[in-house]
Amino acid sequence: MSDLDAFDRLLTRRHSCRGFLPDPIPEETIERIVATAQKVPSWCNAQPWQVTVTRGAQTDRLRDALFAEASTAAAQPDIPFPTRYGDVYKTRRSTCGWALYEAVGVEKGDRAGSARQMMQNFRLFEAPHFALITTEADLGPYGVLDCGAFVIAFTLAAEALDVASIPQAAVAAYAPFLRDWFDLPEAREVVCGISFGRRDDTHPANGFRTGRVPLDEVLTFKG
Ligand SMILES: Cc1cc2nc3c(=O)[nH]c(=O)nc-3n(C[C@H](O)[C@H](O)[C@H](O)COP(=O)(O)O)c2cc1C
């Protein structure tokens, strides 16, 4: 198999996992994932990502506290959230949202049901581990971009080791809480979290896959 075929197979295999088994991931496996993800390029090789991983009871304490925070506090992300999903973005967003709701049995119009599913973000989808990803504020949007590359590489390296994961921007809405919880300096901005562990294949939320738009919607040649 060519390197590209192997890479493509890994990309195809990975998907966002929203139902995990409680089994912890060995420390060496987590270290291997982070060490591999670190190999992504970054502007000036700044490598702005910092990763804090929770284990065992720490993850349970965090999910309880974060769920309580998200149930009452107002959103206050460090990195501004999208202001609008217009045009194709609106369609793509609702297509993947409805695929999830259909998989978990939430019907159209069931606002309480969709809110309940959304709140699962703050229970970290019951994953045994959570990785908080932060950037250095001074590095601005390109620092965030570098962290994005790291996040995706993390998910792919994890998948290669049969560790399922999901990047979560939802948790970044509670950046002040997370900064406090993890005792982070003011200069660190919360980019997102990654919940990870072994996939629960029987979980309904894992029963759908998203698609991608045709190439001609993203690729243009000139000349
Ligand atoms: C930066 C980033 C943030 C995301 N935040 C969330 C989130 O907060 N909650 C969630 O359920 N999914 C989140 N996702 C997962 C996306 O919904 C998912 O990647 C997308 O629908 C494509 O599906 P796939 O990952 O299964 O291929 C996020 C993905 C990325 C890359």
Ligand as a Chemical Component Dictionary entry (heavy atoms), coordinates in Angstrom:
data_LIG
# 
_chem_comp.id                   LIG 
_chem_comp.type                 NON-POLYMER 
_chem_comp.pdbx_formal_charge   0 
_chem_comp.three_letter_code    LIG 
# 
loop_
_chem_comp_atom.comp_id 
_chem_comp_atom.atom_id 
_chem_comp_atom.alt_atom_id 
_chem_comp_atom.type_symbol 
_chem_comp_atom.charge 
_chem_comp_atom.model_Cartn_x 
_chem_comp_atom.model_Cartn_y 
_chem_comp_atom.model_Cartn_z 
_chem_comp_atom.pdbx_ordinal 
LIG C1  C1  C 0 -12.077 22.367 15.596 1  
LIG C2  C2  C 0 -13.255 21.433 15.724 2  
LIG C3  C3  C 0 -14.184 21.642 16.724 3  
LIG C4  C4  C 0 -15.270 20.773 16.864 4  
LIG N1  N1  N 0 -16.141 20.969 17.908 5  
LIG C5  C5  C 0 -17.125 20.071 18.114 6  
LIG C6  C6  C 0 -17.972 20.179 19.263 7  
LIG O1  O1  O 0 -17.842 21.076 20.069 8  
LIG N2  N2  N 0 -18.934 19.244 19.436 9  
LIG C7  C7  C 0 -19.121 18.214 18.544 10 
LIG O2  O2  O 0 -20.020 17.382 18.769 11 
LIG N3  N3  N 0 -18.327 18.081 17.454 12 
LIG C8  C8  C 0 -17.330 18.964 17.235 13 
LIG N4  N4  N 0 -16.474 18.804 16.183 14 
LIG C9  C9  C 0 -16.639 17.649 15.297 15 
LIG C10 C10 C 0 -17.241 18.051 13.958 16 
LIG O3  O3  O 0 -18.630 18.211 14.080 17 
LIG C11 C11 C 0 -16.890 16.957 12.939 18 
LIG O4  O4  O 0 -15.502 16.939 12.764 19 
LIG C12 C12 C 0 -17.540 17.178 11.596 20 
LIG O5  O5  O 0 -18.940 17.104 11.678 21 
LIG C13 C13 C 0 -17.064 16.102 10.586 22 
LIG O6  O6  O 0 -17.353 14.818 11.090 23 
LIG P1  P1  P 0 -16.235 13.746 11.388 24 
LIG O7  O7  O 0 -15.249 14.340 12.360 25 
LIG O8  O8  O 0 -16.970 12.585 11.990 26 
LIG O9  O9  O 0 -15.566 13.411 10.093 27 
LIG C14 C14 C 0 -15.415 19.671 15.982 28 
LIG C15 C15 C 0 -14.463 19.472 14.979 29 
LIG C16 C16 C 0 -13.389 20.329 14.856 30 
LIG C17 C17 C 0 -12.349 20.055 13.781 31 
# 
loop_
_chem_comp_bond.comp_id 
_chem_comp_bond.atom_id_1 
_chem_comp_bond.atom_id_2 
_chem_comp_bond.value_order 
_chem_comp_bond.pdbx_ordinal 
LIG C1  C2  SING 1  
LIG C2  C3  SING 2  
LIG C2  C16 DOUB 3  
LIG C3  C4  DOUB 4  
LIG C4  N1  SING 5  
LIG C4  C14 SING 6  
LIG N1  C5  DOUB 7  
LIG C5  C6  SING 8  
LIG C5  C8  SING 9  
LIG C6  O1  DOUB 10 
LIG C6  N2  SING 11 
LIG N2  C7  SING 12 
LIG C7  O2  DOUB 13 
LIG C7  N3  SING 14 
LIG N3  C8  DOUB 15 
LIG C8  N4  SING 16 
LIG N4  C9  SING 17 
LIG N4  C14 SING 18 
LIG C9  C10 SING 19 
LIG C10 O3  SING 20 
LIG C10 C11 SING 21 
LIG C11 O4  SING 22 
LIG C11 C12 SING 23 
LIG C12 O5  SING 24 
LIG C12 C13 SING 25 
LIG C13 O6  SING 26 
LIG O6  P1  SING 27 
LIG P1  O7  DOUB 28 
LIG P1  O8  SING 29 
LIG P1  O9  SING 30 
LIG C14 C15 DOUB 31 
LIG C15 C16 SING 32 
LIG C16 C17 SING 33 
# 
